[in-house]
């Protein structure tokens, strides 16, 4: 994705009416193009590899292949698309596995259209997107005993993580903390190791779950 090209999307949902609605919504808004649709997670993985979208809008509970397994498989195969979960479910058993599997963000289907557009743009840039309800659940989630990566974060790493959780890009975090982007990336690398995660979204989810944030 570049600044002069629309954000390309793959819509994944087992309900045709929902897919049609989302396609129409994004078709009516400038800056987006829908490359295709999939009715389940298995088809989503295949289409994501073929179509190479910027963002995959992923439902979670689908007959024939769930969203979490699809997210995990997309990450395993190194597909570049960012996954933004769009579902009706906000329970801990849905949110945490999806984010830890590699989802960049998590929104509920009752989100206003402008919020959805903003979330897709943020996801395309690799920025973490969490609906308020999901963020609240992560804040209050119970820590997992014996979780890997228990080394405490430094004060600066906590500052970087808090900015990332708020949706800041590396450049914005660097500007806020008066440090270079390279230094921000270094702090992120270190805190990923300490938290036992591989990306920004998982770092935020894990930090909320363990009480490091919130």
Order of alpha helices (4+ residues) and beta strands (2+ residues): beta-alpha-beta-alpha-beta-alpha-beta-alpha-beta-alpha-beta-alpha-alpha-alpha-alpha-alpha
